[in-house]
Amino acid sequence: MSKKRATVDELCQHADQVQLPAWHNDVLAERERNILVSEASFEEWNTAKKKIRSRLRVRIKSNKSCRQFLTVFV
C-alpha cells in the first residue's frame, strides 16, 4: 500500500478524534453565508486542480520539504 493511501486510511479511521482549529467553523460559516447570498463562485474540479498545481509549482521549485511532501501526497 502506498504511503498516501495508508495515511488517508489512518485519518479516516480516526476522523472523529481529529481536533479542528477554532477558526475552522468561522471559515465554514462564512463560506455557507456566501453561498446563500449568491456571493460564492464555483468551478469544475479538474479546473481547480490545475490552478492548485500551478500555484504549487512555483513554491515547489524553491522549497525542498514541499517537494518531498508532494512526492508522497500529490
Secondary structure as the mmCIF struct_conf table of DSSP 4:
data_model
#
loop_
_struct_conf.conf_type_id
_struct_conf.id
_struct_conf.beg_label_comp_id
_struct_conf.beg_label_asym_id
_struct_conf.beg_label_seq_id
_struct_conf.end_label_comp_id
_struct_conf.end_label_asym_id
_struct_conf.end_label_seq_id
HELX_RH_AL_P HELX_RH_AL_P1 LYS A 3 GLN A 13
TURN_TY1_P TURN_TY1_P1 HIS A 14 HIS A 14
HELX_RH_3T_P HELX_RH_3T_P1 ALA A 15 GLN A 17
HELX_LH_PP_P HELX_LH_PP_P1 VAL A 18 PRO A 21
TURN_TY1_P TURN_TY1_P2 ALA A 22 ALA A 22
HELX_RH_AL_P HELX_RH_AL_P2 TRP A 23 LEU A 36
TURN_TY1_P TURN_TY1_P3 VAL A 37 SER A 38
HELX_RH_AL_P HELX_RH_AL_P3 TRP A 45 ILE A 60
TURN_TY1_P TURN_TY1_P4 LYS A 61 SER A 62
HELX_RH_AL_P HELX_RH_AL_P4 LYS A 64 PHE A 73
#
